[in-house]
Amino acid sequence: MTFPRTTLGSSDLSVFPLALGGNVFGWSADQEQSFAVLDAYVAAGGNFVDTADVYSAWAPGNSGGESETVIGAWLAARDNRDEVVVATKVGHHPEFKGLKAENIKAATEQSLKRLGVEQIDLLYTHFDDESTPVEEIMTALDGLVRQGKVREIAASNISPARLRASLEFAKAEGLASYVALQPHYNLVSRDTYEGELAAVAAEYGLSAVPYFALAAGFLTGKYRADGPAVDSVRAGGAAKHLETERGRKVLAALDTVASAHGVQQATVALAWLAAQPTIAAPIASARTVEQLPALVSFPELALTADELAALTAASA
């Protein structure tokens, strides 16, 4: 069976159009659950796993790096390193905060050890560090690429001005440059990415790999004002959208389109996101195998122009 693939920016990274978010691994999903989700994702054609060195330092008893450790153990157990594109992020781990050159290098070394790999396929700067010149950041990242420790580089949570400055410096100096951008973007959170940031991504040929693609689970449709309480570590963050007119309109539009196609709301939300300019592969996480089918099936859903317009209007 041939699975859909998309290429990230100017790189040769060919990925499934849904990136599997690894933030739940070692947090709300233990190692056994995480292995099961990863196995099911790959069985469905997936090959793009996204994590970060800080996952999940916020959880009691964790210190950061738990997700990378789980993924590394899975890669070793399945002996499938060459079949999986591994993306991780540095700059936000409690012990390696910021993007000073020495910090980027030290954090990357720790990620390599936890993942048990010789090379990270895609390394993001997790949050921009405006106290560090882009020249220092890009030079440090280029060094990792030249050393073969990182294959491609990308940015997350960065302003349009800093992104453009980074890209221009890399171009002028002949350094490795960003091929992807990871913004916060979904049907109920459009303001940060749409506009100048998306324009810079388009101008320089960057692929966008948006996080919170399902708004912490809100766009799955399981959170309802008159519905039962949802047992989830993200319930508070997701349910807040019920308090907004935009959130309620989006849910209604998702219900209509999902019903018309006989699919789940999450599938529709991901299909809308993937249809937007510059988007290559939305990120969504699954705590259980049962949550995966609605996510990995969205590439098969062809929304009509009217359905896309209705969803866009509801989320305006």
Summary of the structure (lengths in Angstrom):
residues: 316
radius of gyration: 18.8
end to end distance: 38.3
largest distance: 57.3
contacts: 1110
relative contact order: 0.13
helix: 45%
strand: 16%
